[in-house]
């Protein structure tokens, strides 16, 4: 599939490159986080949140709201699922470039299915920070090379933590798999408890 760049005009509907934050300490501390063949997501890391950039992002990027800084590291080449939040997410590629597979929440059908043919791929260069809009469908990054990826993930505090109780008030509630997380999975990924609403190919970047 075509790999575009986050600096291309096509990315503007999904997010934008952000500047003005000192990422030096964040990038250095992230190099200490594990990178294995499996994809690992950790919502909140104390060492990352002790850095000056935590206060910068809290006050500026998130307008004073409490946040968490974690990571998603590993090796992956497939789409597998798409999720969205009620809030923007900040991603920073660390060490290696990575690829993001993105879609639009507005393209989800009334029956909560989504056609994977609408997904677009974007290269996020190492050291680059982006805001991913709340209406952008996304999931775990994909590897741009054989060495895997490290990706900073910044979100409002408690996002992606376990639900205390799953609501059953609207049809959308069936997509909720964690706090502030709505997810549509591909059947091939066999994600336990997820709604398998991705139709079409389980896209691969290799």
TORTIBA-420043 format. One record per residue: residue number from 1; chain; x, y, z of N, C-alpha, C, O, CB in turn. Coordinates in steps of 0.2 Angstrom, whole numbers, plus 2048, in hexadecimal, padded with zeros to 3 digits. Atoms other than C-alpha are relative to their C-alpha. Last residue first. Glycine has a CB too. Layout:
BEGIN
 num chaine n.c1 n.c2 n.c3 ca.c1 ca.c2 ca.c3 c.c1 c.c2 c.c3 o.c1 o.c2 o.c3 cb.c1 cb.c2 cb.c3
 NUM      A    X    Y    Z     X     Y     Z    X    Y    Z    X    Y    Z     X     Y     Z
...
# end
This chain:
BEGIN
 num chaine n.c1 n.c2 n.c3 ca.c1 ca.c2 ca.c3 c.c1 c.c2 c.c3 o.c1 o.c2 o.c3 cb.c1 cb.c2 cb.c3
 206      A  7FA  803  803   819   7E5   815  7FF  7FE  7F9  803  7FB  7F6   802   7F9   804
 205      A  7FC  7FB  803   80C   7F2   81B  806  7FD  7FC  80A  800  7F9   802   805   805
 204      A  7F9  802  7FE   7FE   7E5   81E  805  805  7FC  804  807  7F6   802   7F9   7FE
 203      A  7FB  7FD  804   7EB   7E9   81D  807  7FE  803  808  7FE  809   800   808   800
 202      A  7FC  7FE  7FA   7DF   7DD   825  807  803  7FD  80B  7FF  7FC   801   7FA   805
 201      A  7FA  803  7FF   7D5   7DD   814  803  803  807  802  808  809   805   802   7FB
 200      A  7FA  800  805   7C3   7E1   814  806  7FD  802  806  7F9  807   801   807   7FD
 199      A  802  804  806   7B6   7E5   821  806  801  7FB  808  807  7FA   7F9   802   7FE
 198      A  7FC  7FE  805   7BB   7EB   833  7FF  7FB  7FA  800  7F5  7FA   808   800   802
 197      A  803  7FC  805   7AD   7E8   83E  804  803  7FA  801  806  7F6   7FD   806   804
 196      A  7FC  802  806   7B3   7DA   84A  7FC  804  7FA  7F8  801  7F6   800   7F9   7FE
 195      A  805  801  806   7AD   7E1   85A  803  800  7FA  807  804  7F8   7FB   807   801
 194      A  801  7FB  805   7BA   7DD   867  7FB  7FF  7FB  7F9  7FA  7F9   807   802   7FD
 193      A  805  7FB  7FE   7B8   7D2   876  7FF  805  7FC  7FB  80A  7FD   803   802   807
 192      A  805  802  7FB   7C8   7C8   872  7FC  806  802  7FE  80B  805   803   7FC   806
 191      A  800  7FC  7FA   7D2   7CF   863  7FA  7FE  805  7F4  800  803   800   808   7FF
 190      A  802  804  7FA   7D3   7C1   856  801  804  807  804  801  80B   803   7F9   800
 189      A  7FC  7FF  7FA   7DD   7CB   84A  7FE  7FD  806  802  7FC  80B   800   808   801
 188      A  7F9  804  800   7D6   7C3   83B  804  801  806  808  7FD  808   803   802   7FA
 187      A  801  807  7FD   7C4   7C9   840  807  7FC  800  808  7F8  804   7FB   7FC   7FC
 186      A  800  805  805   7CA   7DB   83E  7FF  7F9  802  803  7F7  807   806   801   7FB
 185      A  7FB  805  801   7C6   7E6   84D  7FF  7FC  7F9  7F9  7FC  7F6   801   7FB   805
 184      A  803  804  805   7BC   7F6   850  806  7FB  7FD  80B  7FE  7FB   7FD   804   7FA
 183      A  7FC  804  804   7C1   7FF   860  7FC  7FB  7FB  7F7  7F8  7FD   805   7FB   804
 182      A  805  803  804   7BA   80D   86B  804  7FC  7FA  808  7FF  7F7   7FA   804   7FD
 181      A  7FD  804  805   7C6   812   879  7FA  7FD  7FC  7F7  7F8  7FF   805   7FC   802
 180      A  7FE  7FC  805   7C3   820   886  802  7FC  7F9  807  7FF  7F6   805   806   802
 179      A  802  7F9  7FF   7C4   813   893  802  805  7FB  808  804  7F8   803   803   807
 178      A  7FD  7FD  7FA   7C5   802   88C  7FE  807  801  7FA  809  7FD   808   7FF   7FF
 177      A  7FC  806  7FD   7BD   7F6   87F  804  802  806  807  7FE  80A   804   7FD   7FB
 176      A  7FC  7FE  7FB   7AF   801   879  803  7FA  803  800  7F6  806   7FC   804   806
 175      A  7F9  7FF  802   7A9   7FC   868  804  802  806  80A  801  805   800   805   7FB
 174      A  7FD  806  801   798   7F5   86F  808  800  7FD  80B  7FB  7FE   7FC   7FC   7FB
 173      A  7FD  802  7FA   795   806   876  803  7F9  7FF  807  7F7  803   7FA   7FF   806
 172      A  7F9  7FF  800   792   80D   865  803  7FD  806  809  7FB  806   802   807   800
 171      A  7FD  805  805   781   805   864  807  801  800  80B  7FC  800   7FD   801   7F9
 170      A  800  7FE  807   77C   810   873  803  7FA  7FC  806  7F6  7FF   803   807   7FF
 169      A  805  7FB  801   778   80D   886  7FF  802  7F8  7F9  803  7F6   802   807   803
 168      A  804  803  805   781   7FD   88A  7FA  805  7FE  7F4  803  7FE   7FD   7F9   802
 167      A  807  7FE  800   78F   803   895  7FC  7FD  7FA  7FF  7FA  7F5   800   808   7FE
 166      A  802  7FE  807   79E   7F9   899  7F9  802  7FF  7F5  7FE  801   802   7FA   7FB
 165      A  807  803  802   7A2   7FA   8AB  7FF  802  7F9  7FF  808  7F7   7FA   802   805
 164      A  803  802  7FA   7B3   7FE   8B4  7F9  7FC  7FE  7F7  7F7  802   7FE   806   805
 163      A  806  7FD  7FE   7BB   7FF   8A3  7FE  7FD  807  7FE  7F7  808   7FB   7FE   7FB
 162      A  806  805  800   7CD   7FA   8A3  7FA  804  802  7FA  808  806   801   7FA   804
 161      A  800  804  7FA   7DA   808   89F  7F9  7FC  800  7F5  7FE  7FC   800   804   806
 160      A  7FE  807  801   7DB   80E   88D  801  7FC  806  803  7F6  806   807   800   7FC
 159      A  802  802  806   7DA   821   892  803  7F9  7FF  809  7F8  801   802   804   7FA
 158      A  804  806  800   7DD   823   8A4  7FD  7FD  7FA  7FA  7F8  7FA   7FA   802   805
 157      A  7FF  805  7FB   7E5   834   8A2  7FA  7FB  801  7F4  7FD  800   800   804   807
 156      A  803  7FE  7F9   7E2   83D   892  801  7FA  805  800  7F5  803   7F9   802   7FF
 155      A  807  800  800   7EE   836   884  7FD  803  807  801  803  80C   7FD   7F9   7FF
 154      A  803  7FB  7FB   800   836   87F  7F9  801  800  7F6  802  7FA   804   807   800
 153      A  808  7FF  801   807   827   876  7FE  804  806  7FF  802  80C   7FD   7F9   800
 152      A  803  7FD  7FA   81A   826   873  7F9  801  7FE  7F6  803  7F9   803   807   801
 151      A  805  7FB  801   81E   81A   865  7FE  803  806  7FB  7FF  80A   7FB   7FE   7FB
 150      A  802  7FD  7F9   82D   80E   864  7FC  806  7FF  7FE  80A  7FB   806   801   804
 149      A  801  7F9  7FF   82E   804   854  7FF  801  807  7FE  7FC  80B   7F9   802   7FC
 148      A  806  7FF  7FB   834   7F3   84D  800  808  801  803  80C  7FE   801   7FD   806
 147      A  7FE  7FF  7F9   846   7F0   846  7FA  802  805  7FB  803  80B   805   805   801
 146      A  7FF  806  7FC   841   7E8   836  801  801  807  800  7FC  80B   805   7FC   7FD
 145      A  7FA  804  801   83B   7F8   82E  800  7FA  804  7FB  7F8  808   806   804   800
 144      A  7FD  7FD  807   82C   804   82D  806  7FC  7FE  808  7FD  7F8   801   807   801
 143      A  7F9  7FF  801   823   7FA   83B  802  802  7F9  7FF  800  7F4   804   7F9   801
 142      A  7FD  805  804   811   7FD   83D  807  801  7FF  809  807  7FF   7FC   7FF   7F9
 141      A  7FC  7FF  806   809   807   84B  802  7FA  7FC  802  7F5  7FF   806   805   802
 140      A  7F9  801  7FF   7FB   800   856  804  802  7FA  802  801  7F4   802   7F9   802
 139      A  7FF  806  7FB   7EA   807   853  808  800  801  80B  805  800   7FD   7FA   7FD
 138      A  7F9  802  7FF   7E2   816   84A  801  7FA  804  7FC  7F8  807   805   806   802
 137      A  7FF  807  7FE   7D2   81E   845  807  7FE  7FF  80A  7FF  7FB   7FB   7FB   7FB
 136      A  7FC  804  804   7D2   831   845  801  7F8  803  802  7F7  808   808   803   800
 135      A  804  803  805   7C4   83A   84C  804  7FC  7FB  801  7F9  7F7   7FC   805   7FC
 134      A  805  805  7FD   7CD   83E   85C  7FC  7FD  7FB  7FA  7F7  7FC   7FB   804   805
 133      A  806  7FE  7FE   7DB   846   852  7FB  7FB  803  7FC  7F5  801   7FD   804   7FA
 132      A  804  804  804   7ED   83F   851  7F9  802  803  7F7  801  809   801   7F8   801
 131      A  806  800  7FD   7F9   84D   857  7FC  7FB  7FB  7FB  7FD  7F5   7FD   807   801
 130      A  806  7FE  804   80A   849   850  7FA  800  805  7FA  7FC  80A   7FF   7FB   7FB
 129      A  806  800  7FC   81C   849   857  7FA  802  7FC  7FA  807  7F8   801   804   806
 128      A  806  7FB  802   82B   845   84C  7FA  7FF  805  7F8  7F9  806   7FE   7FF   7F9
 127      A  7FF  7FA  7FD   83B   83D   853  7FB  805  7FF  7FB  80B  801   806   803   7FE
 126      A  7FE  801  7F9   83B   82E   848  801  808  802  804  80C  7FE   807   7FC   800
 125      A  7F9  800  7FF   831   832   838  802  800  807  7FF  803  80C   803   805   7FC
 124      A  7FE  7FB  7FB   81E   82E   838  808  7FF  801  80A  7FA  804   7FC   7FE   807
 123      A  7F9  801  7FD   81A   825   827  801  806  805  800  80C  804   806   800   7FB
 122      A  7FC  7FA  7FF   807   826   823  807  7FE  804  807  7FB  809   7FD   806   803
 121      A  7FA  801  7FC   7FC   818   81D  804  806  800  805  809  7FA   803   7FA   7FD
 120      A  7FA  7FD  804   7EA   81B   817  806  7FF  805  805  7FF  80B   7FF   807   7FF
 119      A  7FB  7FF  7FB   7DA   810   81C  806  803  7FC  807  801  7F6   803   7FA   804
 118      A  800  7F9  7FE   7CB   812   811  806  802  804  807  808  805   7FA   802   803
 117      A  7FE  7FD  806   7CD   800   80A  801  808  800  804  80B  7FC   7FC   7FF   7FA
 116      A  7F9  7FF  7FF   7CB   7FA   81C  803  803  7F9  809  806  7F9   804   7FA   801
 115      A  7FD  803  806   7B8   7FC   81A  808  802  800  809  808  800   7FD   803   7F9
 114      A  7FB  7FC  804   7B1   800   82B  804  7FC  7FB  806  7F7  7FC   805   804   805
 113      A  7FB  803  803   7A2   7F8   835  804  806  7FC  802  80B  7FB   7FD   7FB   7FA
 112      A  7F9  7FF  7FC   799   801   843  805  7FC  7FC  80A  7FA  7FF   7FF   7FD   806
 111      A  800  807  7FD   787   7FC   83B  807  7FF  804  809  7FA  806   7FF   7FA   7FB
 110      A  805  7FF  7FA   785   80F   837  800  7F9  804  7FE  7F9  809   7F9   801   7FD
 109      A  806  801  802   796   80E   82D  7FB  800  806  7FD  7FF  80C   7FF   7FA   7FC
 108      A  803  806  7FD   7A6   815   833  7F9  800  7FE  7F5  805  7FF   801   800   808
 107      A  801  805  805   7AC   822   827  7FE  7F9  803  7FD  7F5  7FF   807   7FF   7FC
 106      A  806  7FE  804   7AA   831   833  7FF  7FB  7FB  7F9  7FA  7F8   801   806   7FC
 105      A  805  803  7FC   7B7   828   83F  7F9  802  7FC  7F4  7FE  7FC   7FF   804   807
 104      A  804  7FB  7FD   7C4   82B   832  7FA  7FD  803  7F6  7F9  800   7FE   805   7FA
 103      A  807  7FF  803   7D2   81F   82E  7FC  806  803  7FF  809  808   7FC   7FA   7FF
 102      A  806  7FB  7FD   7E4   81D   832  7FA  800  7FC  7FA  7FF  7F6   803   807   800
 101      A  806  802  804   7F2   810   830  7FA  804  803  7F8  802  809   7FF   7F8   7FF
 100      A  807  800  7FD   802   817   838  7FB  7FF  7FB  7FB  802  7F6   7FF   807   804
  99      A  805  7FF  804   814   813   833  7F9  7FF  803  7F8  7FB  807   800   7FA   7FA
  98      A  806  805  7FF   823   814   83D  7FB  802  7FB  7FB  807  7F8   7FE   800   807
  97      A  807  7FE  803   834   81C   83B  7FB  7FB  802  7FD  7F5  803   801   801   7F9
  96      A  802  802  806   841   816   848  7FA  803  7FD  7F6  805  801   800   7F8   7FF
  95      A  7FB  805  803   849   81D   857  800  7FE  7F9  804  7FF  7F5   801   7FA   804
  94      A  7FA  800  7FC   839   824   85F  805  7FB  7FD  804  7F5  7FC   7FF   7FE   807
  93      A  7FB  805  802   82A   829   856  806  800  803  809  806  802   800   7FF   7F8
  92      A  7F9  7FE  802   81F   835   85F  804  7FA  7FF  804  7F5  803   804   804   806
  91      A  7FB  806  801   80C   833   861  807  803  7FE  807  808  7FB   7FE   7FC   7FA
  90      A  7F9  7FE  802   800   840   869  804  7F9  7FF  805  7F5  804   803   805   805
  89      A  7FA  804  7FE   7EE   83A   86A  806  803  7FD  806  805  7F7   7FF   7F9   7FE
  88      A  7FA  800  804   7DE   846   868  806  7FB  804  806  7FB  80A   803   806   7FE
  87      A  7FB  7FB  7FE   7CF   842   873  806  7FF  7FB  806  7FA  7F8   802   800   807
  86      A  804  7FA  800   7BE   839   872  805  806  801  803  80B  803   7FB   800   806
  85      A  801  7FD  7F9   7C8   82A   86D  7FC  806  800  7FA  808  7FA   807   801   804
  84      A  800  7F8  7FF   7CA   81F   85E  7FE  802  807  7FC  7FD  80B   7FA   803   7FB
  83      A  803  7FD  7FA   7CE   80D   859  800  808  800  803  80B  7FB   804   7FE   806
  82      A  7FF  7F9  800   7D3   803   84A  7FC  802  806  7F7  800  807   7FC   803   7F9
  81      A  806  7FC  7FD   7D7   7F1   849  801  807  7FF  806  809  7FD   7FF   7FE   808
  80      A  803  804  7FA   7E3   7E3   842  7FA  804  803  7F5  800  804   805   7FF   805
  79      A  805  7FB  7FE   7EC   7F0   836  7FD  7FD  807  7FE  800  80C   7FB   801   7FB
  78      A  807  800  802   7FB   7E5   833  7FC  805  804  7FE  807  809   7FE   7F9   802
  77      A  801  7FE  807   80E   7E7   833  7F9  800  7FE  7F8  801  7F8   804   7FB   7FC
  76      A  807  801  802   813   7E6   846  800  802  7F8  803  807  7F6   7FB   804   804
  75      A  800  801  807   823   7E6   850  7F9  7FE  7FD  7F6  7FA  800   805   7FB   7FE
  74      A  800  807  803   824   7ED   861  801  800  7F9  804  804  7F6   7F9   7FD   802
  73      A  7F9  802  804   821   7FD   86B  7FF  7F9  7FE  7FA  7F5  800   805   800   806
  72      A  802  806  803   811   807   871  806  7FE  7FC  808  802  7F7   7FA   801   7FB
  71      A  7FD  802  806   815   814   87E  7FD  7FA  7FD  7FA  7F6  800   808   7FE   801
  70      A  7FE  807  800   80F   81E   88D  803  7FE  7F9  806  803  7F6   7FA   7FB   801
  69      A  7FB  801  805   80C   830   892  802  7F8  800  805  7F6  806   806   804   800
  68      A  7FC  806  7FE   7FC   833   89C  805  800  7FA  803  801  7F4   7FC   7FA   801
  67      A  7FE  805  806   7F3   843   89C  804  7FB  803  805  7FA  809   804   804   7FB
  66      A  7FB  805  7FE   7E9   84F   8A9  801  7FB  7FA  7FD  7F9  7F7   7FE   7FC   806
  65      A  803  806  7FE   7E0   85D   8A0  806  7FB  802  80B  7FB  7FF   7FC   7FD   7FA
  64      A  801  801  7F9   7E9   86E   8A0  7FD  7FA  802  7FD  7F8  808   7FC   806   802
  63      A  804  7FA  7FD   7E6   873   88E  7FF  7FF  807  7FA  801  80A   7F9   800   7FC
  62      A  806  802  7FD   7EB   862   887  7FC  805  804  7F8  803  807   801   7F9   804
  61      A  804  805  805   7F9   867   87B  7F9  7FE  802  7F4  7FE  7FF   804   7FA   7FF
  60      A  801  7FE  806   7FE   876   886  7FC  7FC  7FB  7F7  7FE  7F9   807   801   7FC
  59      A  802  7F9  800   7FD   873   898  7FE  803  7F9  7FA  807  7F9   806   805   803
  58      A  806  7FF  7FB   7FE   860   899  7FD  807  7FF  7F7  808  7FE   801   7FF   807
  57      A  806  803  804   80A   85F   88A  7F9  801  804  7F4  802  801   801   7F9   7FE
  56      A  801  7FC  806   816   86B   892  7FA  7FE  7FC  7F6  802  7FA   807   7FF   7FC
  55      A  804  7F9  7FE   814   863   8A3  7FF  804  7FA  7FA  807  7FA   804   803   805
  54      A  807  802  7FD   818   851   89C  7FC  807  802  7F6  807  800   801   7FC   806
  53      A  805  800  806   826   859   891  7F9  7FE  803  7F4  800  800   803   7FB   7FB
  52      A  803  7F9  801   830   85D   8A1  7FB  800  7FB  7F6  804  7FB   805   805   7FF
  51      A  7FC  7FB  805   833   84A   8A4  7FC  807  800  7F6  807  800   801   7FD   7FA
  50      A  7FC  7FC  7FC   82B   840   8B3  804  806  7FC  807  80A  7FF   805   7FC   804
  49      A  804  7FB  7FD   81D   83A   8A8  804  804  805  801  80A  807   7FA   7FD   803
  48      A  802  7FB  805   829   830   89E  7FC  806  802  7FD  80C  800   7FC   7FC   7FA
  47      A  7FA  7FC  802   831   828   8AD  7FF  805  7FA  802  80A  7FA   805   7FA   7FE
  46      A  7FE  7FB  7FB   820   824   8B4  806  804  7FE  806  80A  7FF   801   7FD   807
  45      A  7FA  802  7FE   819   81B   8A5  803  805  804  804  80B  802   805   7FE   7FA
  44      A  7FD  7FB  7FC   807   81B   8A1  806  7FE  802  807  7F8  805   7FB   802   806
  43      A  803  7FA  800   7FD   812   893  803  806  804  804  80C  802   7F9   800   803
  42      A  800  7FE  7F9   809   804   890  7FD  807  800  800  80B  7FE   807   7FF   803
  41      A  803  7FA  7FF   806   7FB   87F  800  802  807  7FD  7FE  80B   7F9   802   7FD
  40      A  801  7FE  7F9   811   7ED   87A  7FD  807  800  801  80B  7FE   806   7FE   804
  39      A  802  7F9  7FF   811   7E6   868  7FE  801  807  7FA  7FD  80A   7FA   802   7FB
  38      A  807  7FF  7FF   81B   7D5   867  7FE  808  801  803  80B  803   7FD   7FC   806
  37      A  803  802  806   82C   7D3   85F  7F8  801  801  7F5  802  7FC   801   7F9   7FE
  36      A  800  807  801   833   7DD   86E  7FD  7FF  7F9  7FA  803  7F6   7FD   7FC   805
  35      A  803  801  807   838   7EF   871  801  7F9  7FE  806  7F6  7FD   804   805   7FB
  34      A  7FF  807  804   83A   7F3   883  7FD  800  7F9  7F8  803  7F8   7FD   7FB   804
  33      A  806  805  800   83B   805   889  801  7FA  7FC  804  7FA  7F7   7FA   804   7FE
  32      A  7FF  805  7FB   84C   80D   88C  7FA  7FB  800  7FB  7F6  804   801   803   807
  31      A  7FB  805  803   84C   816   87B  801  7FB  805  804  7F5  804   807   804   7FE
  30      A  804  805  803   83C   81F   882  805  7FA  7FD  803  7F5  7FC   7FD   803   7FA
  29      A  803  805  7FB   846   828   88F  7FD  7FA  7FC  7FD  7F5  7FF   7FC   804   804
  28      A  7FB  804  7FD   851   830   881  7FE  7FB  805  800  7F5  805   805   805   804
  27      A  7FD  805  805   843   835   876  805  7FC  804  805  7F6  802   803   804   7FA
  26      A  805  805  802   839   83D   885  803  7FA  7FB  803  7F4  7FC   7FA   803   7FD
  25      A  800  805  7FA   849   846   88B  7FB  7FA  7FF  7FC  7F5  801   7FE   804   806
  24      A  7FA  803  7FF   84B   84E   87A  800  7FB  806  802  7F5  804   806   806   802
  23      A  801  808  800   839   851   876  807  7FD  802  807  7F6  802   7FE   7FE   7F9
  22      A  7F9  803  800   839   864   87A  7FF  7F8  801  7FE  7F6  807   804   803   806
  21      A  7FF  803  7FA   828   86A   874  807  7FD  800  809  7FA  7FB   7FB   7FA   801
  20      A  800  7FC  7FA   825   877   867  801  7FD  807  802  800  80C   7FA   804   801
  19      A  7F9  7FD  7FF   820   86D   858  7FF  804  807  7FA  805  809   803   804   7FB
  18      A  800  7FB  7FB   811   862   853  807  802  802  80C  7FE  802   7FC   7FE   806
  17      A  7FA  800  7FC   80E   859   843  800  806  805  7FE  80B  803   806   801   7FB
  16      A  7FB  7FB  803   7FC   858   83E  806  7FF  804  806  7FD  80A   7FD   807   800
  15      A  7FC  7FD  7FB   7ED   84D   83F  805  805  7FE  804  807  7F8   803   7FA   805
  14      A  7FF  804  7FB   7E1   842   835  804  803  806  803  801  80C   804   7FA   7FE
  13      A  807  802  7FD   7D9   84E   829  801  7FB  806  7FC  7FA  80A   7FC   7FD   7FB
  12      A  803  7FB  7FD   7EA   856   826  7F9  7FE  803  7F7  801  808   7FF   806   7FC
  11      A  800  801  7F9   7F3   846   822  7FC  805  804  7FA  804  809   807   800   803
  10      A  804  805  7FF   7EF   847   80F  7FF  7FE  808  7FA  7FC  80A   801   7FA   7FD
   9      A  806  7FC  7FF   7F8   858   80E  7FB  7FA  802  7F6  7FC  806   7FE   803   7FA
   8      A  804  7FF  806   808   84E   811  7F9  803  801  7F7  803  807   7FF   7F9   7FC
   7      A  800  7F9  802   813   852   820  7FC  801  7F9  7FC  806  7F7   808   801   7FF
   6      A  804  7FB  7FC   80D   842   828  801  807  7FE  7FD  80B  801   802   7FF   808
   5      A  7FD  7FD  7FB   814   838   819  7FC  805  805  7F7  807  802   806   805   7FE
   4      A  7FF  7F9  801   80C   82C   80D  804  803  806  806  7FF  80B   7F9   803   800
   3      A  7FE  7FD  7FA   80F   819   80C  801  808  7FF  806  80A  7FC   806   7FD   803
   2      A  7FD  7FA  801   805   812   7FD  802  803  807  7FD  803  80B   7FD   805   7FC
   1      A  804  7FA  800   800   800   800  804  806  800  80A  806  802   7FB   800   806
# end
